[in-house]
Amino acid sequence: MARASIAALLLGLLSACASTSQQTARLEPKPGDGIGGTGIAGQTVVADVRNGDGIGGTGIIGTISGFGSIIVNGLELEYDRGTAVETDGRPAALEELKIGQVVQGVARMKGAKLYLDTLEMQHAVTGPIDRIDHDKETLTVLGQTVRANLSGDKAAIDSFKTLTTGDMVSVSGLRQADGTIIATRIDQQPDDGRIIVRGVAQSASADSIKVGGLTVPLSKETTIAPVKAGGRVFVSGRMINGQFVADVIVGAAPLPFGTGVKDVSIEAYTPNTTGAVVIEGITIDGAALPAGATAGDRVVIRGQISGADRVTATSIDKVRTFVTILKARGSLRPASIRPDNNSRPERMAPPRPPERPTPERPQRERPEGIPLV
């Protein structure tokens, strides 16, 4: 009887531990985050990797459109303590995730849900503003042309007008075929000395590469992984005497998810509508572009990896462009796409009247011999 009781107790403890390990906190959107929406119109697809089972891993590149879990490309992505989080190659926390950020990650099926193994916030460019045109809603950062999509929102426009040449900004967004970054989020931030640019190398030689309007000299000391023309590249460096000096240059594969990943969900802009569809070095076979698609449309491609630079698509869906979310002086983001989360002023209690001094009571002497009651 005692052995049965002990066994039952141990079984209960093990069950409780297993239950606790499966619980995960819910990441809630913070004040300062907003959402412009996608063509999925708020629909959340749970573990929808179409013909894939997700067991080998699903590689994801896309824009955060919501929280609860983390919503990217319509996929509901869960996370736990084992999820490795980075921002531009540096360790980060889940609390740093915001609506409008472009992320890259790998998720795997656990039960009926996709759980993230890795997640990296990837800015297209971080650096000082070289030029800005408030009327055309464009700016140039480190030689990269950035177009904001403010959609006539007054709060966003007013926020954009607070930006000026020399301000340090981090831009989240995807690139069109000509290299223009369509911003989904612009964050003004203090200058911590780190400058980055991420994109596709339009040209590459033994001496230099070109990303957008920026030419980056190559050296053995700074080049961590080789860069190919038309290939992905990440460059980190500093501004010295007004000139960008690279510290780290890393070339990346067209499908930068590592081994074991077979399914993909990739958000991108279509470069063309005739002939083979090639997006940032990835040739897309299988499913055709949606009817009526034009060059420059924003799409989500789902399918399976069929080669080092090839994807067999099971679906290609057109989505809407996000409204740009701004964090700049004067305004955090467009008021029309968020509830008013401004904290209310604290209610102050009315002043209390001055306390009246309490008169001292005279001390009476007690006759000796009379007990104190």
HELIX and SHEET records of a PDB file:
HELIX    1   1 ALA A    2  GLN A   22  1                                  21    
HELIX    2   2 LEU A   94  GLU A   96  5                                   3    
HELIX    3   3 LYS A  154  LYS A  161  1                                   8    
HELIX    4   4 ALA A  335  ILE A  337  5                                   3    
SHEET    1   A 7 ARG A  90  PRO A  91  0                                        
SHEET    2   A 7 ALA A  84  THR A  87 -1                                        
SHEET    3   A 7 LYS A 113  MET A 121  1                                        
SHEET    4   A 7 LEU A  75  GLU A  78  1                                        
SHEET    5   A 7 ILE A  70  VAL A  72 -1                                        
SHEET    6   A 7 THR A  58  PHE A  67 -1                                        
SHEET    7   A 7 VAL A 102  LYS A 110 -1                                        
SHEET    1   B11 ARG A  90  PRO A  91  0                                        
SHEET    2   B11 ALA A  84  THR A  87 -1                                        
SHEET    3   B11 LYS A 113  MET A 121  1                                        
SHEET    4   B11 LEU A  75  GLU A  78  1                                        
SHEET    5   B11 ILE A  70  VAL A  72 -1                                        
SHEET    6   B11 THR A  58  PHE A  67 -1                                        
SHEET    7   B11 ASP A 263  TYR A 269  1                                        
SHEET    8   B11 ARG A 298  GLY A 307 -1                                        
SHEET    9   B11 ARG A 310  LYS A 318 -1                                        
SHEET   10   B11 ILE A 282  GLY A 286  1                                        
SHEET   11   B11 VAL A 277  ILE A 279 -1                                        
SHEET    1   C 9 THR A 223  ALA A 225  0                                        
SHEET    2   C 9 GLN A 243  ALA A 252  1                                        
SHEET    3   C 9 ARG A 232  ILE A 240 -1                                        
SHEET    4   C 9 ILE A 195  VAL A 200 -1                                        
SHEET    5   C 9 VAL A 125  ASP A 133 -1                                        
SHEET    6   C 9 THR A 138  VAL A 141 -1                                        
SHEET    7   C 9 GLN A 144  ARG A 147 -1                                        
SHEET    8   C 9 ILE A 181  GLN A 188  1                                        
SHEET    9   C 9 MET A 168  ARG A 175 -1                                        
SHEET    1   D 9 THR A 223  ALA A 225  0                                        
SHEET    2   D 9 GLN A 243  ALA A 252  1                                        
SHEET    3   D 9 ARG A 232  ILE A 240 -1                                        
SHEET    4   D 9 ILE A 195  VAL A 200 -1                                        
SHEET    5   D 9 VAL A 125  ASP A 133 -1                                        
SHEET    6   D 9 THR A 138  VAL A 141 -1                                        
SHEET    7   D 9 GLN A 144  ARG A 147 -1                                        
SHEET    8   D 9 ILE A 181  GLN A 188  1                                        
SHEET    9   D 9 ILE A 325  LYS A 327  1                                        
SHEET    1   E 3 SER A 203  ALA A 204  0                                        
SHEET    2   E 3 SER A 208  VAL A 211 -1                                        
SHEET    3   E 3 LEU A 214  PRO A 217 -1                                        
END                                                                             
